[in-house]
Amino acid sequence: MSEPAPAHLADLNADLGESFGAWTIGDDAALMEIITSANVACGFHAGDPLTLRTACQLAVSRGITIGAQVSYRDLAGFGRREMDVPAAELTAEILYQIAALDGIARAEGASVRYVKPHGALYHRVAKDPVQGDALVQAVRAYNPSLPLLTKPDGHAARIASAAGMRVVTEAYADRAYGPDGALISRGRPGAVLTDPDLVAGRAVRMVVDGTVEATDGTQVRLGARSLCIHGDTAGAVTLARAVRGALEQAGVTLAPFA
């Protein structure tokens, strides 16, 4: 049941709600004017209750779809450090995050419409069937009709599809890809792309052609229904505007998948 992008139709998502206390990360209000879906942090890698509520309020006021961006319990590492969490514990922690954000969203007149893993969890569930299954079990326990937004391949996507869940595939306009279709590690030079023209051009090719140019110059097929701009990337608002403008100019219809 994996769902690639129909021709010339795309969702534009961003990671939001990641500020914490006195620390501000990203510009949620500006990004909400551009995107169609918001991956809202759930307090485990970033975000506090007021930040999450404000993000939900912004989303509701602008008609933006809310998704739960679940992660490892790793505030210090922004959820980007790989962790070994027992499956039952991981399922419970993901369930906790979805329920917390959904409760806040419902208080604002909306609800969580999909689930996306964040950072190290995003990559781990693609290669680790045990943790992939833990993620799927959490979503199914809360609401099996919630789509899972994730990589177009990997264990989590396969397990979710086999369980009858809707899987929506994703690509990153602001990240570099290797020839194997995997994202280049953030520790490598050039892994995060910040040039608006470059990112916008890649976004159009991802949607219209279904491909991205890898670091070695080869073309990798993606077939993504949703494109992500990281809210904490330098110049994220400028990148998102460039991507949206380029997609619309190319005749792409922007619409949420959930």
SULSUL-V374558 format. One record per backbone hydrogen bond with DSSP energy under -1.0 kcal/mol. NH is the residue of the N-H (numbers start at 0). CO is the residue of the C=O. If there is no record, write none. Layout:
nh/co
NH/CO
NH/CO
This chain:
nh/co
2/166
8/5
9/252
10/224
12/226
13/36
15/38
19/22
22/19
30/26
31/27
32/29
33/30
34/30
35/11
36/11
37/64
38/13
39/37
39/66
40/15
42/45
51/47
52/48
53/49
54/50
55/51
56/52
57/53
58/54
59/55
60/56
61/57
63/58
64/35
66/37
67/113
68/39
69/67
69/115
73/43
73/71
78/73
79/76
89/85
90/86
91/87
92/88
93/89
94/90
95/91
96/92
97/93
98/94
99/95
100/96
101/97
102/98
103/99
104/100
105/101
106/102
108/105
109/104
112/65
114/146
115/67
117/69
119/78
120/117
122/118
123/119
124/120
127/123
131/127
132/128
133/129
134/130
135/131
136/132
137/133
138/134
139/135
140/136
141/137
142/138
145/142
147/165
148/114
149/167
154/125
155/124
157/153
158/154
159/155
160/156
161/157
162/158
163/160
164/159
166/0
167/147
168/2
169/149
170/225
172/227
175/190
177/181
180/177
183/175
187/184
190/187
192/173
198/194
199/195
200/196
201/197
202/198
203/199
204/200
205/201
206/202
207/203
208/204
209/204
210/204
211/219
213/217
214/176
216/213
219/211
221/209
224/168
225/168
226/10
227/170
228/12
232/229
235/232
238/234
239/235
240/236
241/237
242/238
243/239
244/240
245/241
246/242
247/243
248/244
249/245
250/247
251/246
252/7
254/9
